[in-house]
Amino acid sequence: MLLCEGRFEGIVGSDLERGGMFLEVSETPYNALEIVLEIFYSDATNKFSMTLFKENVVSEVIEEAVKTAKERLVPVNS
C-alpha cells in the first residue's frame, strides 16, 4: 500500500501478543523507513487505537490510514 505519491508506505500485520491487527505507516525519506503512525484493531474490544510516532503528520496520510484500517483490519464475518 502506497500513500501520498510514494512518500509513505503501509504494512498490515497480525499481532498475536496484543490480540489484533495493525497498520503501520512509514515515511521513506532518503531510502530509509521511518515509522510515522500505527493503527491497531483489538479483537478483544473491537476498537481502534492510533499512535503517532512523529509530530505534524500530514492530515491526508492520517485520513488514508484510517480509511485503510477500517477496510483491512476489521474481521469479516462469513
All heavy atoms as a GROMACS GRO file, in nm:
protein
  611
    1MET      N    1   0.084  -0.118   0.000
    1MET     CA    2   0.000   0.000   0.000
    1MET      C    3   0.088   0.123   0.000
    1MET      O    4   0.174   0.138   0.085
    1MET     CB    5  -0.088  -0.003   0.124
    1MET     CG    6  -0.168   0.121   0.142
    1MET     SD    7  -0.261   0.122   0.295
    1MET     CE    8  -0.131   0.156   0.411
    2LEU      N    9   0.070   0.209  -0.096
    2LEU     CA   10   0.145   0.334  -0.102
    2LEU      C   11   0.051   0.451  -0.078
    2LEU      O   12  -0.062   0.453  -0.125
    2LEU     CB   13   0.212   0.350  -0.238
    2LEU     CG   14   0.329   0.257  -0.264
    2LEU    CD1   15   0.371   0.266  -0.410
    2LEU    CD2   16   0.446   0.291  -0.175
    3LEU      N   17   0.099   0.549  -0.004
    3LEU     CA   18   0.021   0.666   0.028
    3LEU      C   19   0.095   0.792  -0.016
    3LEU      O   20   0.217   0.797  -0.011
    3LEU     CB   21  -0.001   0.674   0.180
    3LEU     CG   22  -0.065   0.553   0.246
    3LEU    CD1   23  -0.040   0.556   0.395
    3LEU    CD2   24  -0.213   0.552   0.219
    4CYS      N   25   0.022   0.893  -0.057
    4CYS     CA   26   0.079   1.024  -0.086
    4CYS      C   27   0.198   1.019  -0.182
    4CYS      O   28   0.312   1.048  -0.142
    4CYS     CB   29   0.116   1.097   0.042
    4CYS     SG   30  -0.028   1.144   0.137
    5GLU      N   31   0.173   0.981  -0.305
    5GLU     CA   32   0.271   0.984  -0.412
    5GLU      C   33   0.399   0.907  -0.380
    5GLU      O   34   0.509   0.951  -0.411
    5GLU     CB   35   0.304   1.130  -0.446
    5GLU     CG   36   0.182   1.207  -0.493
    5GLU     CD   37   0.211   1.354  -0.512
    5GLU    OE1   38   0.327   1.396  -0.507
    5GLU    OE2   39   0.114   1.428  -0.532
    6GLY      N   40   0.388   0.795  -0.311
    6GLY     CA   41   0.504   0.711  -0.287
    6GLY      C   42   0.594   0.755  -0.174
    6GLY      O   43   0.694   0.691  -0.146
    7ARG      N   44   0.562   0.864  -0.107
    7ARG     CA   45   0.644   0.912   0.004
    7ARG      C   46   0.618   0.833   0.132
    7ARG      O   47   0.700   0.831   0.222
    7ARG     CB   48   0.613   1.059   0.028
    7ARG     CG   49   0.733   1.137   0.072
    7ARG     CD   50   0.700   1.282   0.087
    7ARG     NE   51   0.714   1.314   0.228
    7ARG     CZ   52   0.652   1.411   0.289
    7ARG    NH1   53   0.567   1.487   0.226
    7ARG    NH2   54   0.672   1.434   0.416
    8PHE      N   55   0.504   0.769   0.139
    8PHE     CA   56   0.466   0.691   0.256
    8PHE      C   57   0.424   0.552   0.210
    8PHE      O   58   0.371   0.536   0.102
    8PHE     CB   59   0.348   0.757   0.330
    8PHE     CG   60   0.380   0.891   0.388
    8PHE    CD1   61   0.367   1.005   0.312
    8PHE    CD2   62   0.425   0.902   0.518
    8PHE    CE1   63   0.397   1.129   0.364
    8PHE    CE2   64   0.455   1.025   0.572
    8PHE     CZ   65   0.441   1.140   0.495
    9GLU      N   66   0.448   0.453   0.294
    9GLU     CA   67   0.400   0.320   0.262
    9GLU      C   68   0.346   0.256   0.390
    9GLU      O   69   0.383   0.293   0.501
    9GLU     CB   70   0.508   0.234   0.199
    9GLU     CG   71   0.627   0.204   0.286
    9GLU     CD   72   0.729   0.118   0.213
    9GLU    OE1   73   0.773   0.156   0.104
    9GLU    OE2   74   0.761   0.012   0.267
   10GLY      N   75   0.256   0.161   0.371
   10GLY     CA   76   0.193   0.096   0.485
   10GLY      C   77   0.208  -0.054   0.478
   10GLY      O   78   0.223  -0.111   0.371
   11ILE      N   79   0.206  -0.114   0.595
   11ILE     CA   80   0.210  -0.260   0.604
   11ILE      C   81   0.105  -0.303   0.706
   11ILE      O   82   0.087  -0.239   0.809
   11ILE     CB   83   0.351  -0.310   0.643
   11ILE    CG1   84   0.355  -0.462   0.640
   11ILE    CG2   85   0.394  -0.257   0.778
   11ILE    CD1   86   0.494  -0.519   0.648
   12VAL      N   87   0.034  -0.411   0.673
   12VAL     CA   88  -0.068  -0.466   0.761
   12VAL      C   89  -0.014  -0.596   0.818
   12VAL      O   90   0.048  -0.675   0.747
   12VAL     CB   91  -0.199  -0.492   0.683
   12VAL    CG1   92  -0.300  -0.566   0.768
   12VAL    CG2   93  -0.258  -0.361   0.632
   13GLY      N   94  -0.038  -0.618   0.946
   13GLY     CA   95   0.009  -0.741   1.008
   13GLY      C   96  -0.076  -0.782   1.126
   13GLY      O   97  -0.162  -0.707   1.172
   14SER      N   98  -0.051  -0.902   1.173
   14SER     CA   99  -0.121  -0.957   1.288
   14SER      C  100  -0.029  -0.949   1.409
   14SER      O  101   0.092  -0.974   1.398
   14SER     CB  102  -0.157  -1.103   1.260
   14SER     OG  103  -0.218  -1.161   1.372
   15ASP      N  104  -0.084  -0.913   1.523
   15ASP     CA  105  -0.007  -0.905   1.647
   15ASP      C  106  -0.071  -1.000   1.747
   15ASP      O  107  -0.170  -0.968   1.812
   15ASP     CB  108  -0.007  -0.762   1.700
   15ASP     CG  109   0.087  -0.741   1.817
   15ASP    OD1  110   0.104  -0.836   1.897
   15ASP    OD2  111   0.142  -0.631   1.830
   16LEU      N  112  -0.014  -1.120   1.759
   16LEU     CA  113  -0.070  -1.221   1.849
   16LEU      C  114  -0.057  -1.182   1.995
   16LEU      O  115  -0.144  -1.213   2.077
   16LEU     CB  116  -0.001  -1.356   1.825
   16LEU     CG  117  -0.020  -1.416   1.686
   16LEU    CD1  118   0.061  -1.544   1.671
   16LEU    CD2  119  -0.166  -1.441   1.658
   17GLU      N  120   0.052  -1.112   2.029
   17GLU     CA  121   0.074  -1.072   2.167
   17GLU      C  122  -0.034  -0.975   2.217
   17GLU      O  123  -0.083  -0.987   2.328
   17GLU     CB  124   0.212  -1.007   2.179
   17GLU     CG  125   0.274  -1.021   2.315
   17GLU     CD  126   0.419  -0.975   2.313
   17GLU    OE1  127   0.503  -1.050   2.262
   17GLU    OE2  128   0.445  -0.864   2.363
   18ARG      N  129  -0.070  -0.879   2.134
   18ARG     CA  130  -0.173  -0.781   2.171
   18ARG      C  131  -0.313  -0.827   2.132
   18ARG      O  132  -0.412  -0.766   2.173
   18ARG     CB  133  -0.145  -0.646   2.108
   18ARG     CG  134  -0.021  -0.578   2.161
   18ARG     CD  135  -0.009  -0.436   2.112
   18ARG     NE  136   0.027  -0.432   1.970
   18ARG     CZ  137   0.032  -0.321   1.897
   18ARG    NH1  138  -0.001  -0.205   1.950
   18ARG    NH2  139   0.066  -0.328   1.770
   19GLY      N  140  -0.322  -0.930   2.050
   19GLY     CA  141  -0.452  -0.983   2.011
   19GLY      C  142  -0.527  -0.897   1.912
   19GLY      O  143  -0.639  -0.853   1.939
   20GLY      N  144  -0.467  -0.875   1.795
   20GLY     CA  145  -0.535  -0.795   1.695
   20GLY      C  146  -0.450  -0.778   1.571
   20GLY      O  147  -0.353  -0.849   1.547
   21MET      N  148  -0.489  -0.678   1.491
   21MET     CA  149  -0.422  -0.647   1.364
   21MET      C  150  -0.374  -0.502   1.370
   21MET      O  151  -0.431  -0.421   1.442
   21MET     CB  152  -0.520  -0.662   1.248
   21MET     CG  153  -0.577  -0.801   1.228
   21MET     SD  154  -0.461  -0.912   1.150
   21MET     CE  155  -0.453  -0.842   0.986
   22PHE      N  156  -0.268  -0.474   1.291
   22PHE     CA  157  -0.217  -0.338   1.289
   22PHE      C  158  -0.189  -0.292   1.147
   22PHE      O  159  -0.165  -0.372   1.058
   22PHE     CB  160  -0.089  -0.326   1.373
   22PHE     CG  161   0.028  -0.404   1.318
   22PHE    CD1  162   0.112  -0.349   1.224
   22PHE    CD2  163   0.052  -0.534   1.360
   22PHE    CE1  164   0.220  -0.421   1.172
   22PHE    CE2  165   0.158  -0.607   1.310
   22PHE     CZ  166   0.243  -0.550   1.216
   23LEU      N  167  -0.193  -0.161   1.130
   23LEU     CA  168  -0.148  -0.095   1.009
   23LEU      C  169  -0.037   0.000   1.052
   23LEU      O  170  -0.059   0.086   1.136
   23LEU     CB  171  -0.261  -0.016   0.943
   23LEU     CG  172  -0.219   0.081   0.831
   23LEU    CD1  173  -0.161   0.006   0.712
   23LEU    CD2  174  -0.335   0.168   0.789
   24GLU      N  175   0.081  -0.020   0.997
   24GLU     CA  176   0.196   0.065   1.029
   24GLU      C  177   0.229   0.147   0.904
   24GLU      O  178   0.246   0.091   0.796
   24GLU     CB  179   0.313  -0.025   1.066
   24GLU     CG  180   0.434   0.048   1.119
   24GLU     CD  181   0.540  -0.052   1.161
   24GLU    OE1  182   0.536  -0.097   1.276
   24GLU    OE2  183   0.625  -0.084   1.075
   25VAL      N  184   0.235   0.278   0.919
   25VAL     CA  185   0.266   0.367   0.807
   25VAL      C  186   0.404   0.428   0.831
   25VAL      O  187   0.432   0.480   0.939
   25VAL     CB  188   0.160   0.479   0.794
   25VAL    CG1  189   0.199   0.576   0.683
   25VAL    CG2  190   0.022   0.420   0.767
   26SER      N  191   0.488   0.416   0.729
   26SER     CA  192   0.624   0.468   0.736
   26SER      C  193   0.648   0.570   0.627
   26SER      O  194   0.594   0.559   0.517
   26SER     CB  195   0.726   0.354   0.720
   26SER     OG  196   0.711   0.260   0.823
   27GLU      N  197   0.730   0.668   0.658
   27GLU     CA  198   0.776   0.764   0.558
   27GLU      C  199   0.908   0.711   0.503
   27GLU      O  200   0.985   0.647   0.574
   27GLU     CB  201   0.797   0.901   0.623
   27GLU     CG  202   0.823   1.011   0.524
   27GLU     CD  203   0.820   1.148   0.588
   27GLU    OE1  204   0.825   1.160   0.712
   27GLU    OE2  205   0.813   1.245   0.511
   28THR      N  206   0.933   0.738   0.377
   28THR     CA  207   1.052   0.683   0.312
   28THR      C  208   1.150   0.792   0.269
   28THR      O  209   1.183   0.802   0.152
   28THR     CB  210   1.012   0.596   0.191
   28THR    OG1  211   0.934   0.679   0.103
   28THR    CG2  212   0.933   0.476   0.231
   29PRO      N  213   1.199   0.872   0.365
   29PRO     CA  214   1.297   0.974   0.325
   29PRO      C  215   1.434   0.911   0.304
   29PRO      O  216   1.478   0.827   0.382
   29PRO     CB  217   1.298   1.070   0.443
   29PRO     CG  218   1.265   0.983   0.560
   29PRO     CD  219   1.171   0.876   0.506
   30TYR      N  220   1.499   0.950   0.198
   30TYR     CA  221   1.637   0.906   0.173
   30TYR      C  222   1.652   0.754   0.176
   30TYR      O  223   1.749   0.699   0.226
   30TYR     CB  224   1.733   0.970   0.273
   30TYR     CG  225   1.711   1.117   0.290
   30TYR    CD1  226   1.658   1.168   0.408
   30TYR    CD2  227   1.737   1.206   0.185
   30TYR    CE1  228   1.635   1.304   0.423
   30TYR    CE2  229   1.714   1.341   0.200
   30TYR     CZ  230   1.663   1.389   0.318
   30TYR     OH  231   1.639   1.524   0.332
   31ASN      N  232   1.552   0.684   0.125
   31ASN     CA  233   1.552   0.537   0.115
   31ASN      C  234   1.560   0.464   0.248
   31ASN      O  235   1.603   0.350   0.254
   31ASN     CB  236   1.665   0.490   0.022
   31ASN     CG  237   1.645   0.540  -0.119
   31ASN    OD1  238   1.533   0.544  -0.168
   31ASN    ND2  239   1.751   0.580  -0.184
   32ALA      N  240   1.523   0.530   0.356
   32ALA     CA  241   1.519   0.465   0.487
   32ALA      C  242   1.376   0.479   0.542
   32ALA      O  243   1.314   0.583   0.527
   32ALA     CB  244   1.617   0.531   0.582
   33LEU      N  245   1.323   0.373   0.601
   33LEU     CA  246   1.187   0.378   0.656
   33LEU      C  247   1.187   0.440   0.794
   33LEU      O  248   1.268   0.404   0.880
   33LEU     CB  249   1.128   0.238   0.663
   33LEU     CG  250   1.099   0.170   0.530
   33LEU    CD1  251   1.045   0.031   0.554
   33LEU    CD2  252   1.001   0.250   0.449
   34GLU      N  253   1.096   0.532   0.815
   34GLU     CA  254   1.078   0.595   0.946
   34GLU      C  255   0.929   0.582   0.981
   34GLU      O  256   0.844   0.636   0.911
   34GLU     CB  257   1.118   0.742   0.939
   34GLU     CG  258   1.101   0.815   1.069
   34GLU     CD  259   1.139   0.962   1.057
   34GLU    OE1  260   1.197   1.004   0.956
   34GLU    OE2  261   1.109   1.036   1.152
   35ILE      N  262   0.898   0.508   1.088
   35ILE     CA  263   0.758   0.486   1.126
   35ILE      C  264   0.695   0.617   1.168
   35ILE      O  265   0.748   0.690   1.252
   35ILE     CB  266   0.747   0.382   1.239
   35ILE    CG1  267   0.804   0.248   1.193
   35ILE    CG2  268   0.601   0.365   1.282
   35ILE    CD1  269   0.817   0.144   1.303
   36VAL      N  270   0.579   0.645   1.108
   36VAL     CA  271   0.506   0.768   1.134
   36VAL      C  272   0.388   0.744   1.227
   36VAL      O  273   0.365   0.820   1.321
   36VAL     CB  274   0.456   0.829   1.000
   36VAL    CG1  275   0.368   0.948   1.023
   36VAL    CG2  276   0.574   0.864   0.911
   37LEU      N  277   0.313   0.637   1.201
   37LEU     CA  278   0.195   0.608   1.283
   37LEU      C  279   0.161   0.461   1.277
   37LEU      O  280   0.202   0.390   1.186
   37LEU     CB  281   0.075   0.693   1.242
   37LEU     CG  282   0.009   0.671   1.106
   37LEU    CD1  283  -0.095   0.559   1.112
   37LEU    CD2  284  -0.058   0.798   1.060
   38GLU      N  285   0.084   0.418   1.377
   38GLU     CA  286   0.031   0.282   1.379
   38GLU      C  287  -0.115   0.290   1.421
   38GLU      O  288  -0.149   0.363   1.514
   38GLU     CB  289   0.106   0.194   1.479
   38GLU     CG  290   0.047   0.053   1.483
   38GLU     CD  291   0.088  -0.027   1.607
   38GLU    OE1  292   0.054   0.016   1.719
   38GLU    OE2  293   0.153  -0.130   1.589
   39ILE      N  294  -0.198   0.215   1.351
   39ILE     CA  295  -0.337   0.198   1.391
   39ILE      C  296  -0.353   0.051   1.427
   39ILE      O  297  -0.315  -0.037   1.350
   39ILE     CB  298  -0.435   0.237   1.279
   39ILE    CG1  299  -0.417   0.385   1.243
   39ILE    CG2  300  -0.580   0.208   1.321
   39ILE    CD1  301  -0.503   0.433   1.128
   40PHE      N  302  -0.408   0.026   1.545
   40PHE     CA  303  -0.424  -0.110   1.596
   40PHE      C  304  -0.572  -0.139   1.616
   40PHE      O  305  -0.645  -0.056   1.670
   40PHE     CB  306  -0.349  -0.127   1.728
   40PHE     CG  307  -0.362  -0.265   1.787
   40PHE    CD1  308  -0.290  -0.371   1.734
   40PHE    CD2  309  -0.446  -0.290   1.893
   40PHE    CE1  310  -0.302  -0.499   1.785
   40PHE    CE2  311  -0.459  -0.417   1.946
   40PHE     CZ  312  -0.387  -0.522   1.892
   41TYR      N  313  -0.616  -0.256   1.571
   41TYR     CA  314  -0.753  -0.302   1.594
   41TYR      C  315  -0.748  -0.419   1.692
   41TYR      O  316  -0.684  -0.520   1.665
   41TYR     CB  317  -0.820  -0.347   1.464
   41TYR     CG  318  -0.960  -0.401   1.487
   41TYR    CD1  319  -1.067  -0.314   1.501
   41TYR    CD2  320  -0.983  -0.537   1.496
   41TYR    CE1  321  -1.194  -0.362   1.523
   41TYR    CE2  322  -1.110  -0.585   1.519
   41TYR     CZ  323  -1.216  -0.498   1.532
   41TYR     OH  324  -1.342  -0.546   1.556
   42SER      N  325  -0.814  -0.403   1.806
   42SER     CA  326  -0.816  -0.506   1.910
   42SER      C  327  -0.931  -0.603   1.888
   42SER      O  328  -1.047  -0.560   1.879
   42SER     CB  329  -0.830  -0.441   2.048
   42SER     OG  330  -0.854  -0.539   2.147
   43ASP      N  331  -0.900  -0.732   1.881
   43ASP     CA  332  -1.004  -0.834   1.870
   43ASP      C  333  -1.087  -0.841   1.998
   43ASP      O  334  -1.205  -0.873   1.993
   43ASP     CB  335  -0.942  -0.972   1.843
   43ASP     CG  336  -0.877  -0.980   1.706
   43ASP    OD1  337  -0.919  -0.905   1.614
   43ASP    OD2  338  -0.783  -1.060   1.689
   44ALA      N  339  -1.027  -0.811   2.112
   44ALA     CA  340  -1.097  -0.820   2.241
   44ALA      C  341  -1.201  -0.710   2.258
   44ALA      O  342  -1.310  -0.735   2.308
   44ALA     CB  343  -0.996  -0.816   2.356
   45THR      N  344  -1.166  -0.587   2.217
   45THR     CA  345  -1.257  -0.475   2.238
   45THR      C  346  -1.331  -0.432   2.112
   45THR      O  347  -1.425  -0.351   2.121
   45THR     CB  348  -1.180  -0.352   2.292
   45THR    OG1  349  -1.087  -0.309   2.191
   45THR    CG2  350  -1.108  -0.385   2.421
   46ASN      N  351  -1.287  -0.483   1.995
   46ASN     CA  352  -1.343  -0.440   1.866
   46ASN      C  353  -1.330  -0.289   1.845
   46ASN      O  354  -1.418  -0.226   1.787
   46ASN     CB  355  -1.490  -0.483   1.853
   46ASN     CG  356  -1.506  -0.632   1.858
   46ASN    OD1  357  -1.425  -0.706   1.804
   46ASN    ND2  358  -1.610  -0.678   1.924
   47LYS      N  359  -1.219  -0.232   1.893
   47LYS     CA  360  -1.194  -0.088   1.880
   47LYS      C  361  -1.057  -0.062   1.821
   47LYS      O  362  -0.967  -0.145   1.830
   47LYS     CB  363  -1.205  -0.019   2.015
   47LYS     CG  364  -1.346  -0.022   2.072
   47LYS     CD  365  -1.356   0.057   2.198
   47LYS     CE  366  -1.501   0.052   2.248
   47LYS     NZ  367  -1.520   0.134   2.366
   48PHE      N  368  -1.044   0.056   1.761
   48PHE     CA  369  -0.918   0.101   1.704
   48PHE      C  370  -0.846   0.192   1.802
   48PHE      O  371  -0.909   0.263   1.880
   48PHE     CB  372  -0.944   0.185   1.577
   48PHE     CG  373  -0.993   0.106   1.461
   48PHE    CD1  374  -1.129   0.100   1.432
   48PHE    CD2  375  -0.904   0.040   1.377
   48PHE    CE1  376  -1.175   0.029   1.323
   48PHE    CE2  377  -0.949  -0.030   1.267
   48PHE     CZ  378  -1.085  -0.037   1.240
   49SER      N  379  -0.714   0.194   1.794
   49SER     CA  380  -0.633   0.295   1.862
   49SER      C  381  -0.524   0.338   1.765
   49SER      O  382  -0.482   0.260   1.680
   49SER     CB  383  -0.572   0.242   1.991
   49SER     OG  384  -0.487   0.133   1.966
   50MET      N  385  -0.482   0.464   1.776
   50MET     CA  386  -0.378   0.515   1.686
   50MET      C  387  -0.267   0.574   1.770
   50MET      O  388  -0.292   0.645   1.868
   50MET     CB  389  -0.433   0.621   1.591
   50MET     CG  390  -0.326   0.674   1.498
   50MET     SD  391  -0.382   0.774   1.357
   50MET     CE  392  -0.512   0.871   1.422
   51THR      N  393  -0.143   0.545   1.730
   51THR     CA  394  -0.025   0.602   1.794
   51THR      C  395   0.053   0.678   1.687
   51THR      O  396   0.083   0.622   1.581
   51THR     CB  397   0.064   0.491   1.853
   51THR    OG1  398  -0.013   0.413   1.944
   51THR    CG2  399   0.184   0.549   1.924
   52LEU      N  400   0.083   0.804   1.716
   52LEU     CA  401   0.167   0.885   1.626
   52LEU      C  402   0.309   0.883   1.680
   52LEU      O  403   0.331   0.909   1.797
   52LEU     CB  404   0.116   1.028   1.618
   52LEU     CG  405  -0.024   1.047   1.561
   52LEU    CD1  406  -0.066   1.194   1.570
   52LEU    CD2  407  -0.032   0.999   1.418
   53PHE      N  408   0.404   0.851   1.593
   53PHE     CA  409   0.544   0.846   1.632
   53PHE      C  410   0.622   0.969   1.585
   53PHE      O  411   0.742   0.979   1.609
   53PHE     CB  412   0.610   0.720   1.575
   53PHE     CG  413   0.551   0.593   1.629
   53PHE    CD1  414   0.465   0.518   1.551
   53PHE    CD2  415   0.579   0.551   1.757
   53PHE    CE1  416   0.409   0.401   1.600
   53PHE    CE2  417   0.524   0.434   1.807
   53PHE     CZ  418   0.439   0.360   1.729
   54LYS      N  419   0.553   1.060   1.518
   54LYS     CA  420   0.615   1.179   1.463
   54LYS      C  421   0.517   1.295   1.477
   54LYS      O  422   0.396   1.276   1.463
   54LYS     CB  423   0.648   1.153   1.315
   54LYS     CG  424   0.725   1.260   1.247
   54LYS     CD  425   0.760   1.219   1.105
   54LYS     CE  426   0.834   1.332   1.037
   54LYS     NZ  427   0.866   1.300   0.898
   55GLU      N  428   0.569   1.413   1.504
   55GLU     CA  429   0.483   1.531   1.511
   55GLU      C  430   0.450   1.580   1.371
   55GLU      O  431   0.522   1.553   1.276
   55GLU     CB  432   0.555   1.643   1.587
   55GLU     CG  433   0.573   1.614   1.734
   55GLU     CD  434   0.635   1.730   1.809
   55GLU    OE1  435   0.624   1.845   1.762
   55GLU    OE2  436   0.695   1.705   1.913
   56ASN      N  437   0.339   1.651   1.361
   56ASN     CA  438   0.298   1.715   1.236
   56ASN      C  439   0.282   1.618   1.119
   56ASN      O  440   0.330   1.644   1.009
   56ASN     CB  441   0.398   1.826   1.197
   56ASN     CG  442   0.413   1.930   1.306
   56ASN    OD1  443   0.315   1.970   1.368
   56ASN    ND2  444   0.535   1.972   1.331
   57VAL      N  445   0.213   1.508   1.143
   57VAL     CA  446   0.184   1.413   1.036
   57VAL      C  447   0.081   1.478   0.943
   57VAL      O  448  -0.017   1.536   0.987
   57VAL     CB  449   0.130   1.280   1.093
   57VAL    CG1  450   0.095   1.183   0.982
   57VAL    CG2  451   0.231   1.218   1.189
   58VAL      N  452   0.105   1.466   0.815
   58VAL     CA  453   0.017   1.525   0.714
   58VAL      C  454  -0.124   1.466   0.729
   58VAL      O  455  -0.140   1.343   0.738
   58VAL     CB  456   0.073   1.496   0.572
   58VAL    CG1  457  -0.017   1.552   0.465
   58VAL    CG2  458   0.214   1.548   0.560
   59SER      N  459  -0.225   1.552   0.730
   59SER     CA  460  -0.363   1.506   0.754
   59SER      C  461  -0.410   1.405   0.649
   59SER      O  462  -0.484   1.313   0.681
   59SER     CB  463  -0.459   1.625   0.761
   59SER     OG  464  -0.461   1.695   0.638
   60GLU      N  465  -0.366   1.420   0.525
   60GLU     CA  466  -0.406   1.326   0.420
   60GLU      C  467  -0.354   1.186   0.449
   60GLU      O  468  -0.420   1.086   0.418
   60GLU     CB  469  -0.357   1.372   0.282
   60GLU     CG  470  -0.429   1.492   0.227
   60GLU     CD  471  -0.370   1.626   0.276
   60GLU    OE1  472  -0.272   1.625   0.354
   60GLU    OE2  473  -0.423   1.730   0.236
   61VAL      N  474  -0.237   1.176   0.509
   61VAL     CA  475  -0.180   1.045   0.546
   61VAL      C  476  -0.264   0.982   0.656
   61VAL      O  477  -0.297   0.863   0.650
   61VAL     CB  478  -0.033   1.058   0.588
   61VAL    CG1  479   0.020   0.927   0.645
   61VAL    CG2  480   0.052   1.103   0.471
   62ILE      N  481  -0.302   1.061   0.755
   62ILE     CA  482  -0.387   1.010   0.865
   62ILE      C  483  -0.521   0.964   0.810
   62ILE      O  484  -0.569   0.855   0.842
   62ILE     CB  485  -0.404   1.116   0.975
   62ILE    CG1  486  -0.270   1.144   1.042
   62ILE    CG2  487  -0.509   1.070   1.077
   62ILE    CD1  488  -0.272   1.258   1.141
   63GLU      N  489  -0.583   1.046   0.725
   63GLU     CA  490  -0.713   1.012   0.669
   63GLU      C  491  -0.707   0.884   0.587
   63GLU      O  492  -0.794   0.796   0.599
   63GLU     CB  493  -0.766   1.127   0.582
   63GLU     CG  494  -0.803   1.250   0.663
   63GLU     CD  495  -0.823   1.373   0.578
   63GLU    OE1  496  -0.812   1.365   0.453
   63GLU    OE2  497  -0.850   1.481   0.636
   64GLU      N  498  -0.605   0.869   0.504
   64GLU     CA  499  -0.591   0.749   0.423
   64GLU      C  500  -0.562   0.626   0.509
   64GLU      O  501  -0.613   0.517   0.483
   64GLU     CB  502  -0.479   0.769   0.319
   64GLU     CG  503  -0.464   0.654   0.224
   64GLU     CD  504  -0.582   0.636   0.130
   64GLU    OE1  505  -0.657   0.732   0.104
   64GLU    OE2  506  -0.601   0.521   0.082
   65ALA      N  507  -0.483   0.645   0.614
   65ALA     CA  508  -0.453   0.534   0.706
   65ALA      C  509  -0.578   0.487   0.779
   65ALA      O  510  -0.602   0.366   0.791
   65ALA     CB  511  -0.345   0.575   0.805
   66VAL      N  512  -0.661   0.580   0.825
   66VAL     CA  513  -0.785   0.544   0.894
   66VAL      C  514  -0.878   0.470   0.798
   66VAL      O  515  -0.936   0.366   0.833
   66VAL     CB  516  -0.854   0.669   0.953
   66VAL    CG1  517  -0.996   0.638   0.999
   66VAL    CG2  518  -0.771   0.725   1.069
   67LYS      N  519  -0.891   0.519   0.677
   67LYS     CA  520  -0.975   0.454   0.576
   67LYS      C  521  -0.926   0.312   0.549
   67LYS      O  522  -1.003   0.216   0.547
   67LYS     CB  523  -0.975   0.536   0.447
   67LYS     CG  524  -1.053   0.475   0.334
   67LYS     CD  525  -1.040   0.559   0.209
   67LYS     CE  526  -1.096   0.482   0.091
   67LYS     NZ  527  -1.054   0.538  -0.036
   68THR      N  528  -0.796   0.297   0.529
   68THR     CA  529  -0.737   0.166   0.502
   68THR      C  530  -0.754   0.072   0.621
   68THR      O  531  -0.786  -0.046   0.603
   68THR     CB  532  -0.588   0.180   0.466
   68THR    OG1  533  -0.576   0.266   0.352
   68THR    CG2  534  -0.525   0.046   0.437
   69ALA      N  535  -0.735   0.123   0.742
   69ALA     CA  536  -0.750   0.040   0.862
   69ALA      C  537  -0.893  -0.013   0.874
   69ALA      O  538  -0.914  -0.130   0.905
   69ALA     CB  539  -0.713   0.120   0.987
   70LYS      N  540  -0.991   0.070   0.847
   70LYS     CA  541  -1.132   0.027   0.854
   70LYS      C  542  -1.161  -0.082   0.750
   70LYS      O  543  -1.241  -0.171   0.775
   70LYS     CB  544  -1.225   0.146   0.833
   70LYS     CG  545  -1.231   0.239   0.951
   70LYS     CD  546  -1.323   0.355   0.922
   70LYS     CE  547  -1.333   0.449   1.041
   70LYS     NZ  548  -1.422   0.564   1.015
   71GLU      N  549  -1.097  -0.072   0.635
   71GLU     CA  550  -1.119  -0.171   0.529
   71GLU      C  551  -1.043  -0.301   0.553
   71GLU      O  552  -1.092  -0.408   0.519
   71GLU     CB  553  -1.072  -0.112   0.395
   71GLU     CG  554  -1.155   0.002   0.345
   71GLU     CD  555  -1.094   0.072   0.223
   71GLU    OE1  556  -0.980   0.038   0.183
   71GLU    OE2  557  -1.158   0.162   0.170
   72ARG      N  558  -0.923  -0.294   0.610
   72ARG     CA  559  -0.834  -0.409   0.612
   72ARG      C  560  -0.816  -0.477   0.748
   72ARG      O  561  -0.773  -0.591   0.753
   72ARG     CB  562  -0.695  -0.368   0.561
   72ARG     CG  563  -0.694  -0.298   0.427
   72ARG     CD  564  -0.655  -0.378   0.307
   72ARG     NE  565  -0.557  -0.481   0.321
   72ARG     CZ  566  -0.431  -0.472   0.285
   72ARG    NH1  567  -0.381  -0.361   0.236
   72ARG    NH2  568  -0.351  -0.576   0.297
   73LEU      N  569  -0.844  -0.406   0.858
   73LEU     CA  570  -0.814  -0.463   0.989
   73LEU      C  571  -0.931  -0.530   1.058
   73LEU      O  572  -0.912  -0.618   1.143
   73LEU     CB  573  -0.758  -0.356   1.083
   73LEU     CG  574  -0.630  -0.285   1.038
   73LEU    CD1  575  -0.582  -0.189   1.146
   73LEU    CD2  576  -0.521  -0.384   1.001
   74VAL      N  577  -1.051  -0.491   1.025
   74VAL     CA  578  -1.170  -0.547   1.090
   74VAL      C  579  -1.201  -0.686   1.030
   74VAL      O  580  -1.209  -0.699   0.908
   74VAL     CB  581  -1.291  -0.454   1.072
   74VAL    CG1  582  -1.413  -0.510   1.139
   74VAL    CG2  583  -1.260  -0.316   1.130
   75PRO      N  584  -1.218  -0.787   1.115
   75PRO     CA  585  -1.250  -0.921   1.063
   75PRO      C  586  -1.381  -0.922   0.987
   75PRO      O  587  -1.475  -0.851   1.021
   75PRO     CB  588  -1.262  -1.007   1.189
   75PRO     CG  589  -1.200  -0.930   1.298
   75PRO     CD  590  -1.209  -0.784   1.260
   76VAL      N  591  -1.387  -1.002   0.883
   76VAL     CA  592  -1.509  -1.016   0.803
   76VAL      C  593  -1.582  -1.141   0.851
   76VAL      O  594  -1.523  -1.249   0.856
   76VAL     CB  595  -1.475  -1.028   0.652
   76VAL    CG1  596  -1.601  -1.052   0.571
   76VAL    CG2  597  -1.400  -0.907   0.605
   77ASN      N  598  -1.708  -1.125   0.888
   77ASN     CA  599  -1.789  -1.239   0.930
   77ASN      C  600  -1.854  -1.303   0.809
   77ASN      O  601  -1.917  -1.236   0.728
   77ASN     CB  602  -1.898  -1.196   1.029
   77ASN     CG  603  -1.838  -1.146   1.159
   77ASN    OD1  604  -1.732  -1.192   1.202
   77ASN    ND2  605  -1.904  -1.050   1.221
   78SER      N  606  -1.836  -1.433   0.797
   78SER     CA  607  -1.894  -1.506   0.682
   78SER      C  608  -2.038  -1.542   0.708
   78SER      O  609  -2.077  -1.579   0.812
   78SER     CB  610  -1.816  -1.634   0.656
   78SER     OG  611  -1.682  -1.602   0.633
   0.00000   0.00000   0.00000
